[in-house]
């Protein structure tokens, strides 16, 4: 690197430091959230309760019935039945079961997502279960995701 180029870089860095925090890119603020410790009324609450019961059941026949009765066709057909069953049983094996803690709402809002906070029985850690529904009146499940918190 030439002496002039090196001097220019040093001058640029010193100028940025002197300009203060406003000259550097800022991280967006972390989203804020609120937890409601009661299940929603109606079909959405029933679906949330059902997902938890299905995971905790450990029963392939219960998982299959849930897929056929409470999930939209696009979700059911996203994977073979055996994969849906294996994934659900793996969650139970991993967690020892899950208990409802809250429904979380975010600011800014996350349209189309219902985030349910569950407590893992094996470790006591919390997990976020994200559900997507097709809308009224059936509120069939179109997507499910789970992440540790």
N, C-alpha and C positions, 0 to 999 in steps of 0.2 A: 504494500500500500504506500502511496506517495506521502510525503510529509504534509503536503497541503490537504490531502483527503483525510488523513488522521486528525489533523488540527480541526477540520470542519466537523467531524463526528464529535469530538470532545466539546466543541462550542455548542453544537446542537443539544447534546446531553445536558450541559450546564444550563442552557436556556430552558429546557423542559423542567429541570429541577427547580429553577428559580421561579418559573411560572406557577408552580403550585399544583394541587390536585385537579383543578379545573381543566388543565391542559391535557391531561391523560384520559384515555377512555375509561368510563365508569361502568362497573358491573350493574346490571339492573337489580333493583331491590328484590329480595327473596319474596316469593308470594306469601301472603298471609292466609291463615285458615282459621276456621271455627269448627269445633267438633260438637255434634248433637248426639247425646248418649241414648237417644230413643230411636227405634226404627221408624222410618216413614210409615204413614198410614196407607192402607190400600194395597194394590197389586205390587207396587215397587217394594214395599216392606216385606210382603209375602215372598217375593222372588229372592230377596237378600237372605231371609231366614232359610229358604229352601236350599240355596247354594251352600250355606254353612252346614245344614243338616246332611246334604248329600256328601260333602267332603268328609264329615265326621262319621258317616255311616260305614264307610269302607266296603260297601256292597255294590258289586258290578250291576246287579239288576236294578238297584235304586238309581245308579248313575245313568243307566240306559233309559229308564222311565223319565228322569229329569230332562235328558236331552230331547226325548220325543215330545214331551208335554210342555216344557217351559223354555225351550230354546228355539230360535228361528232356524229355518232350514239352512240358511247360509252358514250359520255357526256349526250345526250338526255335520254338514257336508265338508267342512274345512279340513277334517281329518277323519280317518276310519274310526269306527266305534271303539276298536281295541286301543287306539292311541288316546282317545278321550278318557277311557277307563284307566289306562296305565298312568296318565298324567294326574288324574284325580287321586288315585291310590298313592302315588308318589308324594303328593302334598300331605296326605294323612301320615304317611311314614315319616316324612321330614319334620312334621310339626307336632305329632302326637294328638292332633285335633286343634281346632280353632274356636275361640270364643269371641262373640261380638263385643266390641268396645264402643264404636261410634260411627257416625256417618260424617264425613269431612266435606266441608264446602270451602272453596278457595276464592280469594280475591287476587288477581282477576279470575273470573269464573272460567271453568273448564266445561264448555258446552258439550252435551252428549255423554258425559261421564258421571257415574256415581261412584265415589270413592268410599269404601267401607274399611274401617280400621279394625283389625282382628288381633287377638292376642294368641300367640303360639303357646300351646300347653307344655311342650317339651322344654323350651328354653325361656319362656316368659317374654320373648321379644315381640314387638308389634310388627304387623305386616299390613300393607295397603292392598286391598282387593278392589280392582277397578272393573266396574261393570258397565256395559253399554246395552241399551234397550232399544227396541224398534218403535216404541211410542204407544199411545193409548189405542184401543182399550186393553190390549193383551199384555203389553210390555214384555214381549218375548226377548230373551237375552240374545244379543248379536255379537257380543265380545266379552272376554274375561281375561284379566291379567292380574298377576300378583307380584309384588315387590317388597323386599324388606324395608323397614324404615330406619 
